């Protein structure tokens, strides 16, 4: 089964300093048909104006991945970590028994565009932890490159869930097979792609459940996609 989540059908919140699109139910946005997809709980596409940001707030029992598309995000947390997250660096927080953090646009004038991703952990009340790693995005050209795994293999960040996250960048007309998976979620972070007769625009998501013999993914423009392999 294929579940096409169109960009324009997502939840939306405009806070002035923040414009946020919610693929799944989040905060004041509730859609009983989109509570989560397997262990994937949140994909928020955020645009934060210069000087704006999230003041210190707390999380528990969640795997939180920050993937910056453009600009730079400044992070600080209760474990003593301070970091600047920009394209080419991926961040993971395991909130576990509890963590507080703040996130601000590192620029006073330029916006930052990012994806906030939450996955349910495979166990609750883990000790909170933090990790960030640089990834060679050039290695994702024309192929899926792992960036998050349960084992930290191939230089990936480590998540406490039986799931993986990969990224692929495709030139116009380039085609790529989706790796086999019982359950997967494809998120278009940049550009436009097609899967057979199905067209997917930037911000679109596609839930894939027990599908075999999928057509090749093809880029219609310069594109980037994220692929979650889920159980």
C-alpha positions in Angstrom: 0.0 0.0 0.0 1.2 3.5 -0.8 0.1 6.5 1.3 0.7 9.8 -0.4 0.9 12.7 2.1 0.8 15.8 0.0 2.7 18.9 1.1 -0.3 21.2 1.0 -2.4 18.8 3.2 0.0 18.9 6.1 -0.7 20.8 9.3 0.5 24.4 9.4 1.4 26.9 12.1 2.6 30.5 11.6 4.1 32.0 14.8 5.6 35.0 13.0 9.2 34.0 13.7 8.4 30.4 12.7 6.5 28.8 9.9 6.1 25.1 10.5 4.5 22.3 8.4 3.5 19.1 10.3 3.5 15.8 8.4 2.0 14.1 11.5 -0.2 15.3 14.4 1.8 17.8 16.5 1.1 20.4 19.2 -2.3 22.0 18.3 -2.6 20.1 15.0 -4.4 16.8 15.2 -5.3 14.4 12.4 -6.4 10.9 13.5 -5.2 9.5 10.1 -1.7 10.9 10.6 -0.6 10.2 14.2 2.6 8.5 13.1 3.9 5.9 10.7 5.3 2.9 12.5 8.0 4.4 14.8 8.2 7.6 12.9 6.3 10.1 15.0 7.2 13.6 13.7 8.5 15.3 10.6 8.2 19.1 11.0 9.5 21.3 8.2 10.5 24.5 10.0 11.6 27.9 8.7 12.9 30.2 11.4 13.4 33.9 10.8 16.7 35.6 11.6 17.0 36.0 15.4 14.1 33.7 16.1 14.1 30.3 17.9 12.8 27.9 20.4 13.5 28.9 24.0 14.6 26.3 26.5 12.0 23.4 26.6 12.0 19.8 27.6 11.5 16.4 26.0 11.2 12.8 27.2 11.4 9.3 25.6 12.0 10.4 22.1 14.7 10.1 19.5 15.1 13.6 17.9 17.0 14.2 14.7 17.7 17.6 13.3 18.5 17.9 9.6 19.3 21.4 8.4 18.5 22.1 4.7 19.9 25.7 4.6 21.1 28.2 7.1 22.5 27.5 10.6 20.9 26.4 13.8 22.4 27.1 17.2 21.8 24.4 19.8 22.3 24.3 23.6 21.2 21.6 26.1 21.1 20.5 29.7 23.9 18.0 29.0 26.3 20.9 28.4 26.4 20.6 24.6 26.6 23.7 22.4 26.7 23.3 18.7 26.0 25.0 15.3 24.1 22.7 13.0 24.2 23.4 9.3 23.9 21.4 6.1 26.4 18.5 6.2 26.0 18.0 9.9 23.3 15.8 11.5 22.3 15.9 15.1 20.6 13.3 17.4 19.3 13.7 20.9 17.9 10.8 22.9 15.6 12.5 25.3 15.2 9.4 27.5 14.4 10.3 31.1 14.5 14.0 30.3 16.5 16.6 28.5 16.0 20.4 28.0 17.4 22.4 25.1 17.1 25.5 23.1 17.4 26.1 19.3 17.9 29.5 17.7 18.7 30.7 14.3 22.4 31.5 14.4 21.9 34.4 12.0 20.2 37.7 12.9 19.1 38.2 9.3 19.1 35.0 7.3 16.4 32.3 7.7 17.2 28.7 8.6 15.3 25.9 7.0 15.3 22.5 8.7 13.5 19.2 9.3 12.8 18.2 12.9 12.4 14.4 13.0 11.1 12.4 16.0 11.1 8.6 16.3 9.7 6.6 19.2 12.6 4.8 21.0 12.7 1.0 21.3 12.7 1.4 25.1 11.7 4.1 27.5 13.6 5.8 30.3 17.0 5.6 28.6 19.7 7.9 29.9 19.6 11.2 27.8 22.4 11.5 25.3 23.6 13.6 22.4 25.5 13.0 19.1 26.4 15.1 16.1 28.3 14.0 13.0 29.4 15.5 9.7 28.2 13.6 6.7 29.6 13.8 3.2 26.6 14.8 1.2 28.5 14.3 -2.1 28.4 10.6 -1.3 24.6 10.7 -1.6 24.6 11.8 -5.2 22.9 9.2 -7.2 22.5 6.7 -4.3 21.1 6.3 -0.9 23.6 7.1 1.8 23.0 5.9 5.4 23.0 8.7 8.0 21.3 7.2 11.0 21.2 3.5 12.1 20.8 1.5 15.4 24.5 0.5 15.3 26.3 3.7 14.2 27.7 1.8 11.2 29.4 3.6 8.3 29.9 6.7 10.3 26.2 7.3 11.0 24.5 8.7 14.1 23.1 6.1 16.4 19.3 5.9 17.1 17.6 3.7 19.7 15.1 2.1 17.3 15.2 -0.6 14.7 15.1 1.9 11.9 17.5 3.6 9.4 17.5 6.9 7.7 19.2 7.5 4.4 19.5 10.5 2.0 19.9 10.6 -1.7 20.5 13.5 -4.1 19.4 13.2 -7.7 20.1 15.2 -10.8 17.2 15.8 -13.2 16.3 12.6 -15.0 18.3 10.4 -12.7 16.7 7.2 -11.5 17.2 5.2 -8.4 15.7 2.0 -6.9 14.2 2.1 -3.5 15.9 -0.5 -1.2 13.6 -3.3 -0.1 11.7 -2.8 3.1 8.5 -4.0 4.7 7.7 -0.5 5.8 9.3 2.8 4.6 8.6 6.5 4.5 10.0 8.6 1.7 10.2 12.4 2.3 11.0 14.9 -0.5 13.2 17.5 1.1 14.1 19.3 -2.1 12.9 19.3 -5.7 10.3 17.1 -7.4 10.4 13.3 -8.1 8.2 10.7 -9.5 7.5 7.0 -8.6 5.9 5.5 -11.7 2.7 7.6 -12.3 2.9 9.2 -8.8 4.4 12.7 -8.7 5.9 13.9 -5.4 6.8 17.6 -4.8 9.0 19.2 -2.1 7.4 18.6 1.3 5.4 15.5 0.1 5.8 12.2 1.9 5.0 8.6 0.9 4.3 5.8 3.3 5.2 2.4 1.8 3.7 -0.8 3.4 4.6 -4.3 2.2 5.0 -3.3 -1.5 6.9 -5.3 -3.9 8.3 -4.4 -7.4 8.1 -0.7 -6.9 9.1 1.4 -10.0 12.3 3.4 -10.0 12.3 6.8 -8.3 13.1 9.5 -10.9 14.1 13.1 -10.3 12.2 15.6 -12.3 14.4 18.5 -11.0 17.5 18.7 -8.9 16.2 16.8 -5.8 16.9 15.4 -2.4 14.9 12.7 -0.6 15.1 11.1 2.8 14.2 7.5 3.2 13.2 5.9 6.5 13.4 2.1 6.6 11.0 1.1 9.4 9.8 -2.1 11.1 
